[in-house]
Amino acid sequence: MTIKIYPDAFTQEHSKTVEYSGTLAALLAENGISYEYKQPQAVSFIVNGECVDAQDWSLVSVKDSDAVEMRVVPHGFFAALIVAVVAAFAFTALAPKPKIPTFN
């Protein structure tokens, strides 16, 4: 199974591929990455177009027929910056435009 690794949630081109067969949790463990599913994670897994909750990583085994993506998830300052930019864009795009009266 080929897992495509992306540097962030927005990039369309993967930066690396990994050949792997087994559970998502075992993949992390084999690469020295520990996690606790109750905390925000630094990565997310998308299997066949569906995001897999961290609590299910030990249950989900990937097969050769699966399409798997691993994406780095921004946290801290960068996450706050992204949320602020998206919120500002949404506010300006969705805010009603003031009507300016015209005098003839």
TORVEX-131960 format. One record per atom (N, C-alpha, C, CB): residue in three letters; x, y, z. Coordinates in nm, 2 decimals. Glycine has a CB too. Layout:
N
+-----+--------+--------+--------+
!  aa !      x !      y !      z !
+-----+--------+--------+--------+
! ALA !      X !      Y !      Z !
...
+-----+--------+--------+--------+
END
This chain:
104
+-----+--------+--------+--------+
!  aa !      x !      y !      z !
+-----+--------+--------+--------+
! MET !   0.08 !  -0.12 !   0.00 !
! MET !   0.00 !   0.00 !   0.00 !
! MET !   0.09 !   0.12 !   0.00 !
! MET !  -0.10 !   0.00 !   0.12 !
! THR !   0.06 !   0.22 !  -0.08 !
! THR !   0.13 !   0.34 !  -0.09 !
! THR !   0.05 !   0.45 !  -0.01 !
! THR !   0.15 !   0.39 !  -0.24 !
! ILE !   0.12 !   0.51 !   0.08 !
! ILE !   0.06 !   0.62 !   0.16 !
! ILE !   0.13 !   0.75 !   0.10 !
! ILE !   0.08 !   0.61 !   0.31 !
! LYS !   0.04 !   0.84 !   0.06 !
! LYS !   0.09 !   0.97 !   0.01 !
! LYS !   0.10 !   1.07 !   0.13 !
! LYS !   0.01 !   1.03 !  -0.11 !
! ILE !   0.21 !   1.13 !   0.15 !
! ILE !   0.23 !   1.22 !   0.26 !
! ILE !   0.24 !   1.37 !   0.20 !
! ILE !   0.36 !   1.19 !   0.34 !
! TYR !   0.15 !   1.45 !   0.26 !
! TYR !   0.14 !   1.59 !   0.22 !
! TYR !   0.19 !   1.68 !   0.33 !
! TYR !  -0.01 !   1.63 !   0.18 !
! PRO !   0.26 !   1.79 !   0.29 !
! PRO !   0.32 !   1.88 !   0.39 !
! PRO !   0.21 !   1.96 !   0.47 !
! PRO !   0.41 !   1.97 !   0.33 !
! ASP !   0.09 !   1.97 !   0.41 !
! ASP !  -0.02 !   2.05 !   0.48 !
! ASP !  -0.15 !   2.00 !   0.43 !
! ASP !   0.00 !   2.20 !   0.47 !
! ALA !  -0.26 !   2.07 !   0.48 !
! ALA !  -0.39 !   2.03 !   0.44 !
! ALA !  -0.43 !   2.09 !   0.30 !
! ALA !  -0.49 !   2.08 !   0.54 !
! PHE !  -0.35 !   2.18 !   0.25 !
! PHE !  -0.40 !   2.25 !   0.13 !
! PHE !  -0.32 !   2.21 !   0.00 !
! PHE !  -0.38 !   2.40 !   0.15 !
! THR !  -0.20 !   2.16 !   0.02 !
! THR !  -0.12 !   2.12 !  -0.10 !
! THR !  -0.18 !   2.01 !  -0.18 !
! THR !   0.02 !   2.09 !  -0.05 !
! GLN !  -0.18 !   2.02 !  -0.31 !
! GLN !  -0.23 !   1.91 !  -0.40 !
! GLN !  -0.13 !   1.81 !  -0.43 !
! GLN !  -0.29 !   1.98 !  -0.52 !
! GLU !   0.00 !   1.84 !  -0.43 !
! GLU !   0.11 !   1.75 !  -0.47 !
! GLU !   0.17 !   1.69 !  -0.34 !
! GLU !   0.22 !   1.82 !  -0.55 !
! HIS !   0.18 !   1.56 !  -0.33 !
! HIS !   0.24 !   1.49 !  -0.22 !
! HIS !   0.39 !   1.51 !  -0.22 !
! HIS !   0.20 !   1.35 !  -0.21 !
! SER !   0.45 !   1.52 !  -0.10 !
! SER !   0.60 !   1.54 !  -0.10 !
! SER !   0.67 !   1.41 !  -0.08 !
! SER !   0.63 !   1.63 !   0.02 !
! LYS !   0.60 !   1.30 !  -0.04 !
! LYS !   0.67 !   1.17 !  -0.01 !
! LYS !   0.57 !   1.06 !  -0.02 !
! LYS !   0.74 !   1.17 !   0.12 !
! THR !   0.61 !   0.94 !  -0.05 !
! THR !   0.53 !   0.82 !  -0.05 !
! THR !   0.60 !   0.72 !   0.04 !
! THR !   0.50 !   0.77 !  -0.19 !
! VAL !   0.51 !   0.64 !   0.11 !
! VAL !   0.56 !   0.53 !   0.19 !
! VAL !   0.49 !   0.41 !   0.16 !
! VAL !   0.55 !   0.57 !   0.35 !
! GLU !   0.56 !   0.30 !   0.15 !
! GLU !   0.49 !   0.17 !   0.13 !
! GLU !   0.47 !   0.11 !   0.26 !
! GLU !   0.58 !   0.07 !   0.04 !
! TYR !   0.34 !   0.07 !   0.29 !
! TYR !   0.31 !   0.02 !   0.42 !
! TYR !   0.18 !  -0.07 !   0.41 !
! TYR !   0.29 !   0.13 !   0.52 !
! SER !   0.18 !  -0.17 !   0.50 !
! SER !   0.06 !  -0.25 !   0.52 !
! SER !   0.04 !  -0.27 !   0.67 !
! SER !   0.08 !  -0.39 !   0.44 !
! GLY !  -0.08 !  -0.25 !   0.72 !
! GLY !  -0.11 !  -0.26 !   0.86 !
! GLY !  -0.20 !  -0.15 !   0.91 !
! GLY !   0.02 !  -0.27 !   0.95 !
! THR !  -0.20 !  -0.13 !   1.04 !
! THR !  -0.29 !  -0.03 !   1.10 !
! THR !  -0.22 !   0.11 !   1.09 !
! THR !  -0.33 !  -0.06 !   1.24 !
! LEU !  -0.30 !   0.21 !   1.10 !
! LEU !  -0.24 !   0.35 !   1.10 !
! LEU !  -0.16 !   0.37 !   1.22 !
! LEU !  -0.35 !   0.45 !   1.08 !
! ALA !  -0.21 !   0.32 !   1.34 !
! ALA !  -0.13 !   0.34 !   1.46 !
! ALA !   0.00 !   0.27 !   1.46 !
! ALA !  -0.22 !   0.29 !   1.58 !
! ALA !   0.01 !   0.15 !   1.40 !
! ALA !   0.13 !   0.08 !   1.39 !
! ALA !   0.23 !   0.15 !   1.30 !
! ALA !   0.11 !  -0.06 !   1.33 !
! LEU !   0.18 !   0.21 !   1.19 !
! LEU !   0.26 !   0.29 !   1.10 !
! LEU !   0.33 !   0.40 !   1.18 !
! LEU !   0.18 !   0.35 !   0.99 !
! LEU !   0.26 !   0.47 !   1.27 !
! LEU !   0.32 !   0.58 !   1.35 !
! LEU !   0.42 !   0.52 !   1.45 !
! LEU !   0.21 !   0.66 !   1.42 !
! ALA !   0.38 !   0.41 !   1.51 !
! ALA !   0.47 !   0.35 !   1.61 !
! ALA !   0.60 !   0.30 !   1.55 !
! ALA !   0.40 !   0.23 !   1.68 !
! GLU !   0.59 !   0.24 !   1.43 !
! GLU !   0.71 !   0.19 !   1.36 !
! GLU !   0.81 !   0.31 !   1.32 !
! GLU !   0.67 !   0.12 !   1.24 !
! ASN !   0.75 !   0.43 !   1.31 !
! ASN !   0.83 !   0.54 !   1.28 !
! ASN !   0.87 !   0.63 !   1.40 !
! ASN !   0.76 !   0.63 !   1.17 !
! GLY !   0.84 !   0.57 !   1.52 !
! GLY !   0.88 !   0.64 !   1.65 !
! GLY !   0.79 !   0.76 !   1.68 !
! GLY !   1.02 !   0.69 !   1.64 !
! ILE !   0.67 !   0.76 !   1.63 !
! ILE !   0.57 !   0.87 !   1.66 !
! ILE !   0.47 !   0.82 !   1.76 !
! ILE !   0.51 !   0.92 !   1.53 !
! SER !   0.46 !   0.88 !   1.88 !
! SER !   0.36 !   0.84 !   1.97 !
! SER !   0.25 !   0.94 !   1.97 !
! SER !   0.42 !   0.82 !   2.12 !
! TYR !   0.13 !   0.90 !   2.00 !
! TYR !   0.02 !   0.99 !   2.00 !
! TYR !  -0.08 !   0.94 !   2.11 !
! TYR !  -0.05 !   1.00 !   1.86 !
! GLU !  -0.16 !   1.04 !   2.15 !
! GLU !  -0.28 !   1.01 !   2.24 !
! GLU !  -0.40 !   1.06 !   2.17 !
! GLU !  -0.26 !   1.06 !   2.39 !
! TYR !  -0.49 !   0.98 !   2.14 !
! TYR !  -0.60 !   1.02 !   2.05 !
! TYR !  -0.69 !   1.13 !   2.11 !
! TYR !  -0.69 !   0.90 !   2.02 !
! LYS !  -0.68 !   1.15 !   2.24 !
! LYS !  -0.76 !   1.25 !   2.31 !
! LYS !  -0.71 !   1.39 !   2.29 !
! LYS !  -0.78 !   1.23 !   2.46 !
! GLN !  -0.59 !   1.41 !   2.24 !
! GLN !  -0.53 !   1.54 !   2.21 !
! GLN !  -0.53 !   1.57 !   2.06 !
! GLN !  -0.38 !   1.54 !   2.27 !
! PRO !  -0.52 !   1.70 !   2.03 !
! PRO !  -0.51 !   1.73 !   1.89 !
! PRO !  -0.38 !   1.67 !   1.83 !
! PRO !  -0.50 !   1.89 !   1.87 !
! GLN !  -0.39 !   1.61 !   1.71 !
! GLN !  -0.28 !   1.54 !   1.64 !
! GLN !  -0.21 !   1.63 !   1.54 !
! GLN !  -0.33 !   1.41 !   1.57 !
! ALA !  -0.09 !   1.60 !   1.52 !
! ALA !  -0.01 !   1.67 !   1.42 !
! ALA !  -0.03 !   1.63 !   1.28 !
! ALA !   0.14 !   1.66 !   1.46 !
! VAL !  -0.10 !   1.51 !   1.26 !
! VAL !  -0.13 !   1.46 !   1.13 !
! VAL !  -0.27 !   1.42 !   1.12 !
! VAL !  -0.03 !   1.35 !   1.09 !
! SER !  -0.32 !   1.40 !   1.00 !
! SER !  -0.45 !   1.34 !   0.98 !
! SER !  -0.44 !   1.24 !   0.87 !
! SER !  -0.56 !   1.45 !   0.95 !
! PHE !  -0.52 !   1.13 !   0.88 !
! PHE !  -0.52 !   1.03 !   0.78 !
! PHE !  -0.65 !   1.03 !   0.71 !
! PHE !  -0.50 !   0.89 !   0.84 !
! ILE !  -0.65 !   1.02 !   0.58 !
! ILE !  -0.77 !   1.02 !   0.49 !
! ILE !  -0.76 !   0.89 !   0.41 !
! ILE !  -0.78 !   1.14 !   0.39 !
! VAL !  -0.85 !   0.80 !   0.44 !
! VAL !  -0.85 !   0.67 !   0.37 !
! VAL !  -0.97 !   0.66 !   0.28 !
! VAL !  -0.85 !   0.55 !   0.48 !
! ASN !  -0.95 !   0.64 !   0.16 !
! ASN !  -1.06 !   0.63 !   0.06 !
! ASN !  -1.15 !   0.75 !   0.06 !
! ASN !  -1.14 !   0.51 !   0.07 !
! GLY !  -1.09 !   0.87 !   0.08 !
! GLY !  -1.17 !   1.00 !   0.09 !
! GLY !  -1.23 !   1.03 !   0.22 !
! GLY !  -1.27 !   0.99 !  -0.02 !
! GLU !  -1.22 !   0.95 !   0.32 !
! GLU !  -1.28 !   0.97 !   0.45 !
! GLU !  -1.17 !   1.00 !   0.55 !
! GLU !  -1.37 !   0.85 !   0.49 !
! CYS !  -1.19 !   1.10 !   0.63 !
! CYS !  -1.09 !   1.13 !   0.74 !
! CYS !  -1.12 !   1.03 !   0.85 !
! CYS !  -1.11 !   1.28 !   0.79 !
! VAL !  -1.01 !   0.97 !   0.90 !
! VAL !  -1.02 !   0.87 !   1.01 !
! VAL !  -0.99 !   0.94 !   1.14 !
! VAL !  -0.92 !   0.76 !   0.98 !
! ASP !  -1.08 !   0.93 !   1.24 !
! ASP !  -1.06 !   0.98 !   1.37 !
! ASP !  -0.94 !   0.92 !   1.44 !
! ASP !  -1.19 !   0.96 !   1.46 !
! ALA !  -0.86 !   0.99 !   1.52 !
! ALA !  -0.75 !   0.94 !   1.58 !
! ALA !  -0.78 !   0.82 !   1.67 !
! ALA !  -0.68 !   1.05 !   1.66 !
! GLN !  -0.90 !   0.82 !   1.73 !
! GLN !  -0.93 !   0.71 !   1.82 !
! GLN !  -0.95 !   0.58 !   1.74 !
! GLN !  -1.06 !   0.74 !   1.89 !
! ASP !  -0.96 !   0.59 !   1.61 !
! ASP !  -0.98 !   0.47 !   1.53 !
! ASP !  -0.85 !   0.42 !   1.45 !
! ASP !  -1.09 !   0.49 !   1.42 !
! TRP !  -0.74 !   0.50 !   1.47 !
! TRP !  -0.62 !   0.46 !   1.40 !
! TRP !  -0.57 !   0.32 !   1.43 !
! TRP !  -0.51 !   0.56 !   1.44 !
! SER !  -0.59 !   0.27 !   1.56 !
! SER !  -0.55 !   0.14 !   1.59 !
! SER !  -0.64 !   0.03 !   1.53 !
! SER !  -0.54 !   0.12 !   1.74 !
! LEU !  -0.76 !   0.07 !   1.48 !
! LEU !  -0.85 !  -0.02 !   1.43 !
! LEU !  -0.85 !  -0.03 !   1.28 !
! LEU !  -0.99 !   0.01 !   1.47 !
! VAL !  -0.80 !   0.07 !   1.21 !
! VAL !  -0.81 !   0.08 !   1.06 !
! VAL !  -0.68 !   0.02 !   1.00 !
! VAL !  -0.83 !   0.23 !   1.02 !
! SER !  -0.70 !  -0.09 !   0.93 !
! SER !  -0.58 !  -0.15 !   0.86 !
! SER !  -0.60 !  -0.11 !   0.71 !
! SER !  -0.58 !  -0.30 !   0.87 !
! VAL !  -0.49 !  -0.07 !   0.65 !
! VAL !  -0.49 !  -0.03 !   0.51 !
! VAL !  -0.45 !  -0.15 !   0.43 !
! VAL !  -0.39 !   0.09 !   0.49 !
! LYS !  -0.52 !  -0.15 !   0.31 !
! LYS !  -0.50 !  -0.26 !   0.22 !
! LYS !  -0.44 !  -0.21 !   0.09 !
! LYS !  -0.63 !  -0.34 !   0.19 !
! ASP !  -0.40 !  -0.29 !   0.00 !
! ASP !  -0.34 !  -0.25 !  -0.13 !
! ASP !  -0.44 !  -0.17 !  -0.21 !
! ASP !  -0.30 !  -0.37 !  -0.21 !
! SER !  -0.57 !  -0.20 !  -0.19 !
! SER !  -0.67 !  -0.13 !  -0.27 !
! SER !  -0.71 !   0.01 !  -0.22 !
! SER !  -0.80 !  -0.22 !  -0.29 !
! ASP !  -0.66 !   0.04 !  -0.10 !
! ASP !  -0.70 !   0.17 !  -0.03 !
! ASP !  -0.62 !   0.29 !  -0.08 !
! ASP !  -0.68 !   0.16 !   0.12 !
! ALA !  -0.68 !   0.40 !  -0.09 !
! ALA !  -0.62 !   0.53 !  -0.12 !
! ALA !  -0.60 !   0.60 !   0.01 !
! ALA !  -0.70 !   0.62 !  -0.23 !
! VAL !  -0.47 !   0.62 !   0.05 !
! VAL !  -0.44 !   0.67 !   0.18 !
! VAL !  -0.36 !   0.80 !   0.17 !
! VAL !  -0.37 !   0.57 !   0.27 !
! GLU !  -0.40 !   0.90 !   0.24 !
! GLU !  -0.32 !   1.03 !   0.25 !
! GLU !  -0.29 !   1.06 !   0.39 !
! GLU !  -0.40 !   1.14 !   0.18 !
! MET !  -0.17 !   1.10 !   0.42 !
! MET !  -0.14 !   1.15 !   0.55 !
! MET !  -0.10 !   1.30 !   0.53 !
! MET !  -0.02 !   1.07 !   0.62 !
! ARG !  -0.17 !   1.39 !   0.61 !
! ARG !  -0.15 !   1.53 !   0.59 !
! ARG !  -0.11 !   1.59 !   0.73 !
! ARG !  -0.28 !   1.60 !   0.54 !
! VAL !  -0.01 !   1.68 !   0.72 !
! VAL !   0.03 !   1.75 !   0.84 !
! VAL !  -0.07 !   1.85 !   0.87 !
! VAL !   0.17 !   1.82 !   0.82 !
! VAL !  -0.11 !   1.86 !   1.00 !
! VAL !  -0.22 !   1.95 !   1.05 !
! VAL !  -0.15 !   2.06 !   1.12 !
! VAL !  -0.32 !   1.88 !   1.13 !
! PRO !  -0.18 !   2.19 !   1.08 !
! PRO !  -0.12 !   2.30 !   1.16 !
! PRO !  -0.18 !   2.32 !   1.29 !
! PRO !  -0.13 !   2.43 !   1.08 !
! HIS !  -0.10 !   2.35 !   1.39 !
! HIS !  -0.14 !   2.38 !   1.53 !
! HIS !  -0.08 !   2.50 !   1.58 !
! HIS !  -0.12 !   2.26 !   1.63 !
! GLY !  -0.12 !   2.56 !   1.69 !
! GLY !  -0.06 !   2.67 !   1.75 !
! GLY !  -0.08 !   2.80 !   1.67 !
! GLY !   0.08 !   2.65 !   1.77 !
! PHE !   0.03 !   2.87 !   1.65 !
! PHE !   0.03 !   3.00 !   1.58 !
! PHE !  -0.02 !   2.99 !   1.44 !
! PHE !   0.16 !   3.07 !   1.58 !
! PHE !   0.03 !   2.89 !   1.36 !
! PHE !  -0.01 !   2.88 !   1.22 !
! PHE !  -0.16 !   2.84 !   1.21 !
! PHE !   0.07 !   2.77 !   1.15 !
! ALA !  -0.21 !   2.76 !   1.30 !
! ALA !  -0.35 !   2.73 !   1.29 !
! ALA !  -0.44 !   2.85 !   1.32 !
! ALA !  -0.39 !   2.61 !   1.39 !
! ALA !  -0.40 !   2.93 !   1.42 !
! ALA !  -0.47 !   3.05 !   1.45 !
! ALA !  -0.46 !   3.15 !   1.33 !
! ALA !  -0.41 !   3.12 !   1.58 !
! LEU !  -0.35 !   3.16 !   1.27 !
! LEU !  -0.33 !   3.25 !   1.15 !
! LEU !  -0.43 !   3.20 !   1.04 !
! LEU !  -0.19 !   3.25 !   1.11 !
! ILE !  -0.43 !   3.08 !   1.01 !
! ILE !  -0.52 !   3.02 !   0.90 !
! ILE !  -0.66 !   3.05 !   0.94 !
! ILE !  -0.49 !   2.87 !   0.88 !
! VAL !  -0.70 !   3.03 !   1.06 !
! VAL !  -0.84 !   3.05 !   1.10 !
! VAL !  -0.87 !   3.20 !   1.08 !
! VAL !  -0.87 !   3.01 !   1.24 !
! ALA !  -0.78 !   3.29 !   1.13 !
! ALA !  -0.81 !   3.43 !   1.12 !
! ALA !  -0.82 !   3.48 !   0.97 !
! ALA !  -0.69 !   3.51 !   1.18 !
! VAL !  -0.74 !   3.42 !   0.88 !
! VAL !  -0.74 !   3.46 !   0.74 !
! VAL !  -0.87 !   3.41 !   0.68 !
! VAL !  -0.62 !   3.40 !   0.66 !
! VAL !  -0.91 !   3.29 !   0.71 !
! VAL !  -1.04 !   3.24 !   0.65 !
! VAL !  -1.15 !   3.31 !   0.71 !
! VAL !  -1.05 !   3.09 !   0.68 !
! ALA !  -1.15 !   3.35 !   0.83 !
! ALA !  -1.26 !   3.42 !   0.89 !
! ALA !  -1.27 !   3.56 !   0.83 !
! ALA !  -1.25 !   3.43 !   1.05 !
! ALA !  -1.16 !   3.63 !   0.82 !
! ALA !  -1.16 !   3.76 !   0.76 !
! ALA !  -1.21 !   3.76 !   0.61 !
! ALA !  -1.02 !   3.82 !   0.76 !
! PHE !  -1.17 !   3.66 !   0.54 !
! PHE !  -1.22 !   3.65 !   0.40 !
! PHE !  -1.37 !   3.62 !   0.40 !
! PHE !  -1.14 !   3.53 !   0.33 !
! ALA !  -1.41 !   3.53 !   0.48 !
! ALA !  -1.56 !   3.50 !   0.49 !
! ALA !  -1.64 !   3.62 !   0.53 !
! ALA !  -1.59 !   3.38 !   0.58 !
! PHE !  -1.59 !   3.70 !   0.62 !
! PHE !  -1.66 !   3.82 !   0.67 !
! PHE !  -1.67 !   3.92 !   0.56 !
! PHE !  -1.59 !   3.88 !   0.79 !
! THR !  -1.56 !   3.95 !   0.49 !
! THR !  -1.57 !   4.05 !   0.38 !
! THR !  -1.65 !   4.00 !   0.26 !
! THR !  -1.43 !   4.08 !   0.34 !
! ALA !  -1.64 !   3.87 !   0.23 !
! ALA !  -1.71 !   3.82 !   0.12 !
! ALA !  -1.86 !   3.81 !   0.14 !
! ALA !  -1.66 !   3.68 !   0.08 !
! LEU !  -1.90 !   3.78 !   0.27 !
! LEU !  -2.04 !   3.75 !   0.30 !
! LEU !  -2.11 !   3.87 !   0.36 !
! LEU !  -2.05 !   3.64 !   0.39 !
! ALA !  -2.04 !   3.97 !   0.40 !
! ALA !  -2.10 !   4.09 !   0.47 !
! ALA !  -2.18 !   4.16 !   0.36 !
! ALA !  -1.99 !   4.18 !   0.53 !
! PRO !  -2.30 !   4.21 !   0.41 !
! PRO !  -2.38 !   4.29 !   0.31 !
! PRO !  -2.31 !   4.42 !   0.27 !
! PRO !  -2.52 !   4.32 !   0.37 !
! LYS !  -2.32 !   4.45 !   0.15 !
! LYS !  -2.26 !   4.57 !   0.09 !
! LYS !  -2.36 !   4.69 !   0.12 !
! LYS !  -2.24 !   4.56 !  -0.06 !
! PRO !  -2.30 !   4.80 !   0.17 !
! PRO !  -2.39 !   4.92 !   0.20 !
! PRO !  -2.44 !   4.97 !   0.07 !
! PRO !  -2.31 !   5.03 !   0.28 !
! LYS !  -2.57 !   5.01 !   0.08 !
! LYS !  -2.63 !   5.07 !  -0.04 !
! LYS !  -2.61 !   5.22 !  -0.03 !
! LYS !  -2.78 !   5.04 !  -0.04 !
! ILE !  -2.55 !   5.27 !  -0.14 !
! ILE !  -2.52 !   5.42 !  -0.15 !
! ILE !  -2.63 !   5.48 !  -0.23 !
! ILE !  -2.37 !   5.44 !  -0.21 !
! PRO !  -2.70 !   5.58 !  -0.17 !
! PRO !  -2.80 !   5.64 !  -0.25 !
! PRO !  -2.75 !   5.72 !  -0.37 !
! PRO !  -2.89 !   5.73 !  -0.16 !
! THR !  -2.82 !   5.71 !  -0.48 !
! THR !  -2.78 !   5.79 !  -0.60 !
! THR !  -2.87 !   5.91 !  -0.61 !
! THR !  -2.77 !   5.70 !  -0.73 !
! PHE !  -2.82 !   6.02 !  -0.64 !
! PHE !  -2.90 !   6.14 !  -0.67 !
! PHE !  -2.89 !   6.18 !  -0.81 !
! PHE !  -2.86 !   6.26 !  -0.58 !
! ASN !  -3.01 !   6.20 !  -0.88 !
! ASN !  -3.01 !   6.23 !  -1.02 !
! ASN !  -3.04 !   6.38 !  -1.03 !
! ASN !  -3.11 !   6.15 !  -1.09 !
+-----+--------+--------+--------+
END
